[in-house]
Amino acid sequence: MISARRAAREAALLILFAADARNDKQIGDVSGPLDAFRAHLSHDDEVLGDLFAEGEEEPPAGLLRRARAILEPEGQWAFVERLVRGVEAHSKAIDELIGRSSLNWKLPRMSRVDRCVLRMATFELAFEADVPSRATLNEAIEIAKRYGAEDSGKFVNGILDRIAQDLERV
């Protein structure tokens, strides 16, 4: 079972992915995807099982209860919302940082998963000083490996390392 913080980051990734798809590769208004996830998907056993169970065939009922508790306002939902709203609020600066650190790839050419993982982690590196940079990088790499293509972990690692160095967060 994944940690509550990892699950919150993965939930934020799903929301950012929907916002990116809705706004043609840009992060615009995240309210729709954020509200939809909160209202519907967080009550969907299949989605919660995929998000929290890490490949188990049938998630146990205890896991689904824990998942719902994590996504409650008194759980990790505030962190999910902070990530999503933070990416939205700082999207221009975040995309500029990623663009400067991505040597051969323009943001629109990146896969949607990689782009969203990079945006979320860049937000943490640039605007969330209380989150250790090593934790941000490790989580982003693992999430990219789980949801992205075969080389997504390496791709995300390379760009985030440059961003962390640029921000002097290493």
C-alpha positions as CSV (number, residue, x, y, z in Angstrom):
1,M,0.0,0.0,0.0
2,I,1.4,3.4,-0.9
3,S,1.8,6.2,1.6
4,A,-0.9,8.9,2.2
5,R,1.4,11.6,0.7
6,R,2.1,9.5,-2.4
7,A,-1.6,8.8,-2.9
8,A,-2.3,12.6,-2.5
9,R,0.3,13.3,-5.2
10,E,-1.2,10.7,-7.5
11,A,-4.7,12.1,-7.0
12,A,-3.3,15.6,-7.8
13,L,-1.7,14.1,-10.9
14,L,-5.1,12.7,-12.1
15,I,-6.7,16.1,-11.6
16,L,-3.9,18.0,-13.3
17,F,-4.0,15.4,-16.2
18,A,-7.7,16.2,-16.7
19,A,-7.1,20.0,-16.5
20,D,-4.3,19.6,-19.1
21,A,-6.5,17.6,-21.4
22,R,-9.3,20.1,-21.0
23,N,-7.2,23.1,-21.7
24,D,-5.2,21.8,-24.6
25,K,-1.8,21.2,-22.9
26,Q,-2.0,24.2,-20.6
27,I,-3.2,24.4,-17.1
28,G,-6.1,26.7,-17.0
29,D,-9.0,26.7,-14.5
30,V,-8.7,23.5,-12.4
31,S,-12.0,24.0,-10.6
32,G,-13.9,21.6,-12.9
33,P,-11.6,18.6,-12.6
34,L,-10.9,19.3,-8.9
35,D,-14.7,19.4,-8.1
36,A,-15.3,16.3,-10.3
37,F,-12.7,14.3,-8.6
38,R,-13.9,15.3,-5.2
39,A,-17.5,14.7,-6.0
40,H,-17.3,11.5,-8.0
41,L,-14.0,9.7,-8.4
42,S,-13.1,9.7,-4.8
43,H,-16.2,7.5,-4.2
44,D,-15.3,5.1,-7.1
45,D,-14.0,1.8,-5.7
46,E,-12.2,1.0,-8.9
47,V,-10.4,4.3,-9.1
48,L,-9.5,4.2,-5.4
49,G,-8.3,0.6,-5.7
50,D,-6.0,1.5,-8.7
51,L,-4.7,4.6,-6.9
52,F,-4.0,3.0,-3.5
53,A,-3.5,-0.8,-4.1
54,E,-0.5,-0.8,-6.3
55,G,-1.6,-3.6,-8.6
56,E,-3.5,-5.8,-6.2
57,E,-6.4,-7.6,-8.0
58,E,-9.1,-6.8,-5.5
59,P,-8.4,-4.1,-2.9
60,P,-9.5,-5.0,0.6
61,A,-12.3,-3.1,2.1
62,G,-9.9,-1.6,4.7
63,L,-7.8,-0.1,1.9
64,L,-10.9,1.6,0.4
65,R,-11.9,3.0,3.8
66,R,-8.3,4.3,4.3
67,A,-8.3,5.8,0.8
68,R,-11.5,7.7,1.5
69,A,-10.2,8.9,4.8
70,I,-7.0,10.2,3.1
71,L,-9.1,12.1,0.6
72,E,-11.3,13.7,3.2
73,P,-10.7,17.4,4.2
74,E,-9.1,16.4,7.5
75,G,-6.9,13.9,5.7
76,Q,-4.6,14.7,2.7
77,W,-7.2,16.5,0.6
78,A,-5.8,19.9,1.6
79,F,-2.4,18.8,0.2
80,V,-4.1,17.6,-3.0
81,E,-5.9,20.9,-3.4
82,R,-2.7,22.9,-2.5
83,L,-0.8,21.1,-5.3
84,V,-3.4,21.5,-7.9
85,R,-4.2,25.1,-7.1
86,G,-0.5,25.9,-6.7
87,V,0.2,24.6,-10.2
88,E,-2.7,26.6,-11.5
89,A,-1.6,29.8,-9.8
90,H,2.0,29.6,-10.8
91,S,1.6,27.8,-14.2
92,K,3.5,30.4,-16.2
93,A,6.5,30.4,-13.9
94,I,6.4,26.6,-13.6
95,D,6.3,26.1,-17.4
96,E,9.1,28.6,-17.9
97,L,11.3,26.7,-15.4
98,I,10.5,23.4,-17.1
99,G,11.2,24.9,-20.5
100,R,14.6,26.3,-19.5
101,S,15.5,22.9,-18.0
102,S,14.3,20.7,-20.8
103,L,17.1,20.7,-23.3
104,N,15.5,19.0,-26.3
105,W,11.8,18.9,-25.5
106,K,9.3,21.7,-25.7
107,L,6.5,21.4,-23.2
108,P,3.7,20.7,-25.7
109,R,5.7,17.8,-27.2
110,M,6.1,16.0,-23.8
111,S,3.6,13.3,-22.9
112,R,0.7,14.6,-20.8
113,V,1.7,12.4,-17.9
114,D,5.3,13.6,-17.9
115,R,4.2,17.2,-18.3
116,C,1.8,17.0,-15.3
117,V,4.3,15.2,-13.1
118,L,6.9,17.8,-13.9
119,R,4.5,20.7,-13.2
120,M,3.5,19.3,-9.9
121,A,7.1,18.6,-8.7
122,T,8.3,21.9,-10.0
123,F,5.6,23.6,-8.0
124,E,6.8,21.8,-4.9
125,L,10.5,22.6,-5.6
126,A,9.8,26.3,-6.4
127,F,7.0,27.2,-4.0
128,E,6.9,24.7,-1.2
129,A,10.0,25.2,0.8
130,D,8.8,23.0,3.7
131,V,8.9,19.9,1.4
132,P,12.4,18.4,1.2
133,S,13.6,18.5,-2.4
134,R,14.8,14.9,-2.3
135,A,11.3,13.7,-1.3
136,T,9.8,15.7,-4.2
137,L,12.2,14.3,-6.7
138,N,11.9,10.7,-5.5
139,E,8.1,10.9,-5.5
140,A,7.9,12.4,-8.9
141,I,10.2,9.8,-10.4
142,E,8.2,6.9,-8.9
143,I,4.9,8.4,-10.1
144,A,6.3,9.0,-13.6
145,K,7.5,5.3,-13.7
146,R,4.0,4.2,-12.5
147,Y,1.9,6.2,-14.9
148,G,4.3,7.2,-17.7
149,A,6.2,5.5,-20.5
150,E,9.2,3.2,-20.1
151,D,11.7,6.1,-19.9
152,S,9.5,8.6,-18.0
153,G,11.3,8.2,-14.7
154,K,14.7,9.0,-16.3
155,F,13.2,11.9,-18.3
156,V,11.5,13.4,-15.3
157,N,14.6,12.9,-13.1
158,G,16.9,14.7,-15.6
159,I,14.7,17.8,-15.9
160,L,13.9,18.0,-12.2
161,D,17.6,17.7,-11.3
162,R,18.3,20.7,-13.4
163,I,15.4,22.6,-11.9
164,A,16.5,21.8,-8.4
165,Q,20.0,22.9,-9.2
166,D,18.7,26.1,-10.8
167,L,16.6,26.8,-7.6
168,E,19.5,25.8,-5.4
169,R,17.4,23.1,-3.8
170,V,20.1,20.3,-4.0
